[in-house]
Every structure is written in C-alpha cells, then in structure tokens.
C-alpha cells in the first residue's frame, strides 16, 4: 500500500496534468474570427455599400472572384443574387462597407461570422438627391457626417443621449464632397439616438430639414 502522503502527491500531479491538458485543448480551439468568402457575380464588379441596404452610398466596388475577409454579419435589406435570396449582409473592413451575402460564396447558406451588433447605423436625409449622410461608429463613439450636394446647406446629425440630453449636433459645413468626424461623449454601453438632416448652420437652434428616420445605437 502506498503511503497516504505519496497518494496525495500523486493525486496532485494527476490534477495538474489534467488541468494542463485541458488548457492545451482550449488553446487549440480558435476563437470565433473573421470568415473568408469569394465574390460571385455574373462578371461585373460588386457594389460595396456603407450600410446593409441597396439604398446606401456605394463606397467602392470589388471584382468578381475576389477573396474577402468577413468581419461580421448583420440583417439588412432582402437581396436576390447569384446564390439565392437573403437578408444577410457581410461587413468587410478591408472594403470599408457591406456586401450582400447572396454574392459571396462562403461554403454555407447560414452565418459564418459573428453578428455585427451595434455601431452599424447609417442614415441619409429623406428627400430628393439627399445631401447629407451620417454614420455612428460604436468602437470609439464617433460620428462621421458627409455633405454630398452643393445645395447651399450644411449636413448635420442631431442626436440625443440617455436621460433625454439633446438635441446635440455634429455639423459638416465644408461643402459638397467633404467629411467631418467627431468623437461624442457617449459612455461605454450608453445609447445615442440620432437623425440626419440638412440645415443652415446655427450653434443653438437650427431649423432642421429633410430629416431621416431616427436610429438608436450604442457605444461598445
């Protein structure tokens, strides 16, 4: 019979070995990461959109057959493409926007990447050849505001914070084709509700025109 102290020592050694083995197995399982897909069109380049809808601004194009790295996926406008009909959109950071999953061959008909979650809201003002576009970025609580028409008015995001604080404003008064970025004071996990409009610049009480529907988003 083994002495009790030897048995305890052997048990501790076995426990350490089991724990080490478990850690090794965990380290062998990769964390959920970006997926890879291949763009599949009829041959033409595919539009990359700022938001997951065909109404959003085209930020660039990507060629048929290109390999893309999908950071996350989200639900957007229903689109019919070469691979079927779906509301699933893929966010490709290397392209700076979204592409419909119906144009991306991933080897799966379902999700292959994490949900994009918050920080994906994009809106445009509501009338005609809309002159203003705004985007909230969750990762650093930053608004980007674009002016897209030489209409003599500024592009503006009006936003409200938890507790009813607001409206506050992010202005782009620099003219057609310009972009303004501004970090806003939204604490981590805090929400922001905003809409995108055009207006003549006023520091306090602007008369907002052609505003988009409101979007509620969160800071990560």
C-alpha positions as CSV (number, residue, x, y, z in Angstrom):
1,X,0.0,0.0,0.0
2,X,1.3,3.5,-0.9
3,X,1.8,5.9,2.0
4,X,-1.0,8.5,2.2
5,X,1.4,11.3,1.5
6,X,2.5,9.6,-1.7
7,X,-1.1,9.1,-2.8
8,X,-1.9,12.8,-2.1
9,X,1.2,13.8,-4.1
10,X,0.2,11.5,-7.0
11,X,-3.3,12.9,-7.0
12,X,-2.0,16.5,-7.1
13,X,0.3,15.5,-10.0
14,X,-2.6,13.9,-11.9
15,X,-4.8,17.0,-11.3
16,X,-2.0,19.3,-12.6
17,X,-1.6,17.1,-15.7
18,X,-5.3,17.1,-16.4
19,X,-5.5,20.9,-16.0
20,X,-2.6,21.3,-18.3
21,X,-4.2,19.0,-20.9
22,X,-7.4,21.0,-20.6
23,X,-5.6,24.3,-21.2
24,X,-3.8,22.8,-24.2
25,X,-7.2,21.7,-25.7
26,X,-8.7,25.1,-25.1
27,X,-5.7,26.8,-26.7
28,X,-6.2,24.5,-29.7
29,X,-9.8,25.8,-30.3
30,X,-9.6,29.1,-32.1
31,X,-11.8,32.0,-31.1
32,X,-14.6,32.9,-33.4
33,X,-12.9,35.1,-36.0
34,X,-13.4,36.6,-39.4
35,X,-14.6,34.2,-42.2
36,X,-13.4,34.1,-45.8
37,X,-15.6,34.2,-48.9
38,X,-15.3,34.6,-52.6
39,X,-17.3,37.3,-54.5
40,X,-19.5,35.7,-57.1
41,X,-21.3,37.9,-59.7
42,X,-22.2,37.5,-63.3
43,X,-18.9,39.1,-64.1
44,X,-19.4,42.7,-63.2
45,X,-17.9,44.3,-60.1
46,X,-20.0,44.2,-57.0
47,X,-21.0,47.4,-55.2
48,X,-19.8,47.8,-51.6
49,X,-22.4,49.8,-49.5
50,X,-21.9,52.0,-46.4
51,X,-24.9,50.3,-44.8
52,X,-26.7,46.9,-45.4
53,X,-29.2,48.2,-48.0
54,X,-29.0,48.9,-51.7
55,X,-30.2,52.5,-50.9
56,X,-26.9,53.2,-49.0
57,X,-24.0,55.0,-50.7
58,X,-21.6,52.9,-52.8
59,X,-18.2,53.4,-51.2
60,X,-16.3,51.3,-53.7
61,X,-16.6,48.1,-55.9
62,X,-15.0,44.7,-55.6
63,X,-14.2,42.4,-58.5
64,X,-15.9,39.1,-59.3
65,X,-13.7,36.3,-57.9
66,X,-12.1,38.4,-55.2
67,X,-11.4,36.8,-51.8
68,X,-12.8,38.9,-49.0
69,X,-12.4,38.7,-45.2
70,X,-15.8,39.0,-43.4
71,X,-15.5,40.6,-40.0
72,X,-19.2,40.2,-39.0
73,X,-22.7,39.7,-40.5
74,X,-26.0,41.6,-40.0
75,X,-29.6,41.6,-41.2
76,X,-30.5,44.2,-43.8
77,X,-32.5,44.6,-47.0
78,X,-33.6,41.4,-48.8
79,X,-31.5,40.9,-51.9
80,X,-31.6,38.3,-54.7
81,X,-28.2,37.4,-56.1
82,X,-26.4,34.5,-57.8
83,X,-26.5,32.5,-54.6
84,X,-30.2,33.0,-53.7
85,X,-32.3,35.5,-51.8
86,X,-31.3,36.6,-48.3
87,X,-31.4,39.5,-45.8
88,X,-27.9,38.6,-44.6
89,X,-25.1,41.2,-45.3
90,X,-21.4,40.8,-44.8
91,X,-19.2,43.5,-43.3
92,X,-15.8,43.6,-45.0
93,X,-13.5,46.0,-43.2
94,X,-10.9,45.8,-46.0
95,X,-13.5,47.3,-48.3
96,X,-15.0,49.7,-45.8
97,X,-18.6,48.5,-46.1
98,X,-21.2,45.9,-46.6
99,X,-21.9,43.4,-49.4
100,X,-25.0,41.2,-49.7
101,X,-24.2,37.6,-48.7
102,X,-26.1,36.4,-51.8
103,X,-23.0,37.5,-53.8
104,X,-20.4,35.8,-51.5
105,X,-19.6,32.1,-51.6
106,X,-18.7,31.1,-48.1
107,X,-19.5,27.4,-48.2
108,X,-22.6,27.9,-46.0
109,X,-26.2,29.1,-46.5
110,X,-26.2,30.5,-43.0
111,X,-24.0,32.7,-40.8
112,X,-20.3,32.2,-40.9
113,X,-19.2,35.2,-38.8
114,X,-20.3,36.9,-35.5
115,X,-23.2,39.3,-35.5
116,X,-22.2,42.9,-36.2
117,X,-24.1,44.0,-33.2
118,X,-24.1,47.8,-32.5
119,X,-22.3,50.6,-34.2
120,X,-23.5,49.9,-37.7
121,X,-26.2,52.5,-38.1
122,X,-26.2,54.7,-41.2
123,X,-28.8,57.2,-42.3
124,X,-29.5,59.7,-45.1
125,X,-31.7,62.7,-45.1
126,X,-35.1,62.0,-46.6
127,X,-35.8,63.9,-49.8
128,X,-34.6,64.1,-53.4
129,X,-30.9,63.7,-54.1
130,X,-30.1,63.6,-50.4
131,X,-27.4,66.0,-49.4
132,X,-26.5,64.6,-46.0
133,X,-25.4,61.2,-44.7
134,X,-24.3,60.2,-41.2
135,X,-22.8,57.2,-39.6
136,X,-22.2,56.3,-35.9
137,X,-19.2,54.1,-35.1
138,X,-19.6,52.2,-31.9
139,X,-15.9,51.4,-31.3
140,X,-14.9,54.9,-30.5
141,X,-18.3,56.7,-30.2
142,X,-17.6,58.7,-33.4
143,X,-19.9,60.3,-35.8
144,X,-19.0,60.8,-39.5
145,X,-21.0,63.3,-41.5
146,X,-20.9,63.7,-45.2
147,X,-22.1,66.5,-47.4
148,X,-23.0,65.2,-50.9
149,X,-24.7,68.1,-52.7
150,X,-23.8,71.7,-53.4
151,X,-27.3,72.9,-52.2
152,X,-26.1,75.7,-50.0
153,X,-27.0,73.9,-46.8
154,X,-24.9,72.1,-44.2
155,X,-25.2,68.4,-43.4
156,X,-26.0,67.8,-39.8
157,X,-26.5,65.0,-37.3
158,X,-28.9,65.8,-34.5
159,X,-28.5,63.4,-31.5
160,X,-29.9,62.7,-28.1
161,X,-28.3,60.8,-25.1
162,X,-29.7,58.7,-22.3
163,X,-31.8,60.8,-19.9
164,X,-33.1,63.0,-22.7
165,X,-30.0,65.1,-23.2
166,X,-30.2,66.9,-26.5
167,X,-30.5,67.7,-29.2
168,X,-26.8,68.0,-29.7
169,X,-25.3,68.5,-33.2
170,X,-22.4,67.4,-35.4
171,X,-22.1,69.7,-38.4
172,X,-20.5,69.5,-41.7
173,X,-20.4,73.0,-43.2
174,X,-17.4,72.4,-45.5
175,X,-19.3,71.8,-48.7
176,X,-20.1,69.1,-51.3
177,X,-17.9,66.0,-51.2
178,X,-16.5,66.6,-47.7
179,X,-16.5,64.6,-44.5
180,X,-16.4,65.6,-40.8
181,X,-15.6,63.2,-38.0
182,X,-16.3,64.0,-34.3
183,X,-16.0,61.9,-31.2
184,X,-19.0,62.4,-28.9
185,X,-19.4,61.9,-25.2
186,X,-21.3,58.6,-25.1
187,X,-20.1,56.3,-22.3
188,X,-19.4,52.6,-23.0
189,X,-22.7,50.8,-23.2
190,X,-24.6,54.1,-23.4
191,X,-27.1,54.7,-26.1
192,X,-27.4,57.5,-28.7
193,X,-30.4,58.3,-30.8
194,X,-29.8,60.3,-34.0
195,X,-31.2,61.5,-37.3
196,X,-29.5,63.1,-40.3
197,X,-30.8,66.3,-41.8
198,X,-29.8,69.4,-43.7
199,X,-29.9,73.0,-42.3
200,X,-28.4,76.4,-42.3
201,X,-25.7,76.4,-39.7
202,X,-26.8,77.6,-36.2
203,X,-25.0,76.9,-33.0
204,X,-28.1,76.6,-30.9
205,X,-31.5,76.2,-32.6
206,X,-31.1,75.2,-36.2
207,X,-34.2,74.6,-38.4
208,X,-33.7,71.0,-39.5
209,X,-35.0,69.9,-42.9
210,X,-35.5,66.6,-44.7
211,X,-34.5,64.6,-41.7
212,X,-34.1,60.8,-41.8
213,X,-35.9,58.4,-39.6
214,X,-34.2,58.1,-36.2
215,X,-31.7,55.4,-35.4
216,X,-30.8,54.2,-31.9
217,X,-27.3,52.8,-31.4
218,X,-24.9,52.0,-28.6
219,X,-21.3,52.7,-27.8
220,X,-19.3,49.5,-27.3
